[in-house]
Amino acid sequence: MSSILFIGGGNMASCIIGGMIANGFNADNIMVSEPGEESRQRLEKTYGIKTMADNQAAARQADLIVLAVKPQIMRAVATDLALTLDHRPAMVSIAAGIPLSALENWLGNSAAIVRAMPNTPAMVLSGATGLFANPQVKAEQKAIVEKIFSAIGYACWVDTETQIDAVIAVSGSGPAYFFRIMEIMQKVGQELGLPEQIARDLSLKTVLGAARMATESGTSATQLREQVTSPGGTTQAALQSFEQQNLEDVFRKAMNSALERAEVMSADFGSATK
Ligand SMILES: NC(=O)c1ccc[n+]([C@@H]2O[C@H](COP(=O)([O-])OP(=O)(O)OC[C@H]3O[C@@H](n4cnc5c(N)ncnc54)[C@H](OP(=O)(O)O)[C@@H]3O)[C@@H](O)[C@H]2O)c1
């Protein structure tokens, strides 16, 4: 079994490790390198894993290294680690907005690197992660990476790095789109006369129920929508109002804004390495 090291033991690392242990990964094969003593003690106590405070010493023992630090310190962490990668572990970056070109510059051009883009529902093991690997990553390394991210929800590979920006626009930023919809449904529910708690619960359960139906029924979202839209009924009245205001265009513009922002962030990090 591969030895898996997390550099940085914060929110995202904790949630991935929690998912891994819940899905049968052996705690003996998971390690975290993290400067905060309190965080190290919490991780050891909660998950029974080993922790260290020295990134380089930890990296020497690892077959696969997940870089789970904030993007702004990634360059310093990666260039320091580059001095200890002679045994060629697979590297996985979960940092939003840092392109492969920057990671390759910092870690070495021959490094096997995966860019992973998880989202926040990973915290409740219902995440959605897009993965992209450079050609140096071997099939067996890809299989372990996929198993790690499948432990916190759904994981899929994309064919080009550009598609990672699209992943950011769909699933990376996506949870917030639905949080906004929940807020609006709750607010309008109250305006229509429902008590706050009931408006909130009905809105949340409706989004959850619709998502479960769409994922579990094997029926397309289009068919499900058509099935609940009787001619002349209430749902049709609401959907017609969406169409009149071009809801599709509203979403297209919003998701393109997310995509453009991701492209700018990648370009900024890319140029900062030159
Ligand atoms: N949170 C999300 O939903 C989410 C989603 C997708 C991607 N990501 C990406 O995941 C990464 C981590 O995010 P996060 O939310 O987990 O951040 P976080 O909670 O701040 O975790 C980062 C951890 O790294 C530690 N650290 C700082 N300097 C270090 C060093 N030199 N060596 C090793 N560890 C060091 C920090 O310790 P101290 O606190 O002691 O400084 C902290 O525990 C980011 O790159 C982010 O873009 C996050």
PDBQT file of the ligand as one rigid body, heavy atoms in Angstrom, charges set to zero:
ROOT
HETATM    1  N1  LIG A 301     -11.495  24.810   1.588  1.00  0.00    +0.000 N 
HETATM    2  C1  LIG A 301     -12.017  24.444   0.424  1.00  0.00    +0.000 C 
HETATM    3  O1  LIG A 301     -13.206  24.270   0.281  1.00  0.00    +0.000 OA
HETATM    4  C2  LIG A 301     -11.154  24.199  -0.771  1.00  0.00    +0.000 A 
HETATM    5  C3  LIG A 301     -11.730  23.734  -1.949  1.00  0.00    +0.000 A 
HETATM    6  C4  LIG A 301     -10.887  23.464  -3.042  1.00  0.00    +0.000 A 
HETATM    7  C5  LIG A 301      -9.532  23.685  -2.925  1.00  0.00    +0.000 A 
HETATM    8  N2  LIG A 301      -9.014  24.166  -1.765  1.00  0.00    +0.000 N 
HETATM    9  C6  LIG A 301      -7.562  24.403  -1.686  1.00  0.00    +0.000 C 
HETATM   10  O2  LIG A 301      -7.059  23.610  -0.612  1.00  0.00    +0.000 OA
HETATM   11  C7  LIG A 301      -5.894  24.237  -0.100  1.00  0.00    +0.000 C 
HETATM   12  C8  LIG A 301      -5.981  24.229   1.421  1.00  0.00    +0.000 C 
HETATM   13  O3  LIG A 301      -7.119  24.971   1.812  1.00  0.00    +0.000 OA
HETATM   14  P1  LIG A 301      -7.700  24.849   3.294  1.00  0.00    +0.000 P 
HETATM   15  O4  LIG A 301      -9.026  25.497   3.269  1.00  0.00    +0.000 OA
HETATM   16  O5  LIG A 301      -7.571  23.452   3.795  1.00  0.00    +0.000 OA
HETATM   17  O6  LIG A 301      -6.632  25.785   4.054  1.00  0.00    +0.000 OA
HETATM   18  P2  LIG A 301      -6.197  25.756   5.595  1.00  0.00    +0.000 P 
HETATM   19  O7  LIG A 301      -7.301  25.226   6.450  1.00  0.00    +0.000 OA
HETATM   20  O8  LIG A 301      -5.613  27.088   5.913  1.00  0.00    +0.000 OA
HETATM   21  O9  LIG A 301      -5.036  24.646   5.606  1.00  0.00    +0.000 OA
HETATM   22  C9  LIG A 301      -3.718  24.909   5.227  1.00  0.00    +0.000 C 
HETATM   23  C10 LIG A 301      -2.812  24.287   6.286  1.00  0.00    +0.000 C 
HETATM   24  O10 LIG A 301      -1.451  24.401   5.844  1.00  0.00    +0.000 OA
HETATM   25  C11 LIG A 301      -0.659  24.657   6.984  1.00  0.00    +0.000 C 
HETATM   26  N3  LIG A 301       0.632  25.232   6.600  1.00  0.00    +0.000 N 
HETATM   27  C12 LIG A 301       1.021  26.536   6.558  1.00  0.00    +0.000 A 
HETATM   28  N4  LIG A 301       2.305  26.629   6.161  1.00  0.00    +0.000 NA
HETATM   29  C13 LIG A 301       2.741  25.359   5.947  1.00  0.00    +0.000 A 
HETATM   30  C14 LIG A 301       3.975  24.799   5.525  1.00  0.00    +0.000 A 
HETATM   31  N5  LIG A 301       5.037  25.562   5.234  1.00  0.00    +0.000 N 
HETATM   32  N6  LIG A 301       4.081  23.453   5.429  1.00  0.00    +0.000 NA
HETATM   33  C15 LIG A 301       3.032  22.651   5.713  1.00  0.00    +0.000 A 
HETATM   34  N7  LIG A 301       1.825  23.137   6.107  1.00  0.00    +0.000 NA
HETATM   35  C16 LIG A 301       1.672  24.464   6.220  1.00  0.00    +0.000 A 
HETATM   36  C17 LIG A 301      -1.509  25.629   7.771  1.00  0.00    +0.000 C 
HETATM   37  O11 LIG A 301      -1.040  25.691   9.096  1.00  0.00    +0.000 OA
HETATM   38  P3  LIG A 301      -1.249  27.068   9.945  1.00  0.00    +0.000 P 
HETATM   39  O12 LIG A 301      -2.725  27.250  10.055  1.00  0.00    +0.000 OA
HETATM   40  O13 LIG A 301      -0.564  26.770  11.216  1.00  0.00    +0.000 OA
HETATM   41  O14 LIG A 301      -0.594  28.152   9.115  1.00  0.00    +0.000 OA
HETATM   42  C18 LIG A 301      -2.881  24.992   7.640  1.00  0.00    +0.000 C 
HETATM   43  O15 LIG A 301      -3.110  24.029   8.649  1.00  0.00    +0.000 OA
HETATM   44  C19 LIG A 301      -5.820  25.631  -0.705  1.00  0.00    +0.000 C 
HETATM   45  O16 LIG A 301      -4.800  25.671  -1.673  1.00  0.00    +0.000 OA
HETATM   46  C20 LIG A 301      -7.184  25.831  -1.342  1.00  0.00    +0.000 C 
HETATM   47  O17 LIG A 301      -7.096  26.616  -2.534  1.00  0.00    +0.000 OA
HETATM   48  C21 LIG A 301      -9.779  24.415  -0.682  1.00  0.00    +0.000 A 
ENDROOT
TORSDOF 0
